[in-house]
Amino acid sequence: MKEILLVLLIISPLVTIIHELGHITAVKIFKHELSRVRIGSGKSIFSIGKVSVGMFFFHTGSFHYKRGRAHHPVQKIIIMLAGPLANLMTALIAYAIMINFEMTTFIRNIVLNDFFILSIYMTVINLLPVSFGKTNTDGKQILDLLRSGESKYLKEKYTK
């Protein structure tokens, strides 16, 4: 029971926050303006600045930004890939810690192992080009971008 609560209330939200921080970092690198960040779904239980946390904070997140003047389709693809990449990088760090350092069984087998598994899960699920209700995964947004008229820019600019 303790492990389930740890995963639901701490590890899963942490993995979601890391994912959204990946997107936010890319938005900031391209000098776009961050509009809002949402961790979770359902009724908002609290907000701090541009960040709001939903009642079901342990399974999903989203972000919105205002595009700057020089917004290229490649930038949007990089912004969409930054979330899964952040999860993949932190999963690899957790794995490296698990295999290289001595620690208690609880930390190795529960905390780091569950963090690793959830981070890999978040990476894979978000790269799949699917929709969950009204929400598109990062992979679906990338695929839609490539299928849209904006992909002509990508073909002309990067295939010559």
Secondary structure, 3 states (H helix, E strand, C coil): CHHHHHHHHHHHHHHHHHHHHHHHHHHHHCCCEEEEEEEEEEEEEEEECCEEEEEEEEEEEEEEEECCCCCCHHHHHHHHHHHHHHHHHHHHHHHHHHHHCCCCHHHHHHHHHHHHHHHHHHHHHHHCCCEECCEECHHHHHHHHHHCCHHHHHHHHHCC
